[in-house]
Amino acid sequence: MPETPVETGGQRGYLRIATEEAFATTEQIALYRELLEEPGVDPGFQSLMGFYINSTAERPRFIFENLQDLGDRRIAEMDARGIDRQVIGITAPGTHVLDRDRAVALARNANDELAAACSTHPDRFTGMAACAPQDPLQAAAEIDRAVSELGLRAVVYNSHVQGEYLDDQRFWPILEAAEALDVPIYLHPNTPPADMIQPMLRAGLDGAIFGFGVETGMHALRIITSGALDRFPRLQIILGHMGEALPFWLYRLDYMHQATVKSGRYEAMRPLRRGAVSEYLRENFIITNSGVAWPDAIDFTQRVMGVERVMYAMDFPYQCPVEEVEELDRMDMPLDAKRAFFQTNAERVFGLAQPVDGGRA
């Protein structure tokens, strides 16, 4: 824990709402331990959770222990870093590596546990709902329960489900439910699937250093180019880690998408109702800086996406040095833009100004 806490409570003119913060349930960790013992375990899952569950090194121990706390320890860690509120979702890969029955049970139980913690600490925690995409209709029903009955404010979706993506129309009941409930989907990274991961794995690049962003950025592009957002035009999707680099690719994405559609090279690449990829990114996506405490990248993304579409995230407990908070406090940015980044964009996106279920957030 940092030796000198950073002040909370808006002394700088804004609250700090961290919007991509992780937790894990005891049940989840037990299921992961079982899965790691099964033959033919997914190599990405083995690389990610096999490391965090079994390593005795200081950093993975800190992460593993803090993932499983939704009480006083987490709040103390928030206070030490100057974080006024966390928006919390089940850690990757969530339910996505499990069979249908275990995934359904885990999603429901995790949502109940998270909602209880949010009810106990309504001024500090806001929850994102898990679901089990292995059964899309049941997942849509669980999202409805978690939002309408439990007061959770978003859906966390840990990218691919054993190599399958949200551009497949069988998953569209999940998109439909989120749009109908007016809650965003946080498209969170997963390790690349088995047919993508090997070159990265051999070089040690499969995780947060590179593989997460490549895989999740591709997922977001698949959603856009599939036409899903023409079917669900009001849906809002949150992308962390500076938009998994997509804002920096916008010029080339627009140019090559148009050229590819015009050439008829791929059956899957069809014209989009709004034309350019960038139109969808700017209208249907919100970017967080999780893991990227880099003022230049934040400034660029605000200029490309709009100040109202970029918000703060810490990525607790995976990446949470207090120095990053202090660096972002020092950003050369007008106070109203900084307040939007740290506070008011998150309040708008997650509906924090309107209490749900007796004030649960």
Buried (B, 14 or more C-beta within 10 A) or exposed (E): EBEEBBEBEEEBEBBBBBBBBBBBBEBBBEBBEEBBEEEEBBBBBBBBBBBBBEEEEEEBEBBBEBBBBBEEEBBEBBBBBBBBBBBBBBBBBBBBBBEEEBBBBBBBBBBBBBBBBBBEBBEBBBBBBBBBBBBBEBBBBBBBBBBEEBBBBBBBBBBBBBEBBBBBEEBBBBBBBBBBBEBBBBBBBBBBBBEBBEEBBEEEBBBBEBBBBBBBBBBBBBBBBBBBBBBBEEBBBBBBBBBBBBBBBBEEBBEEBBEBBEEEEEEEBEEBEBEBBBBBBBBBBBBBBBBBBBBEBBBBBBEBBBBBBBBBBBBBBBBBEBEBBBEBBEBEBEEEBBBBBBBBBBBBBBBBEEEBBEEBB
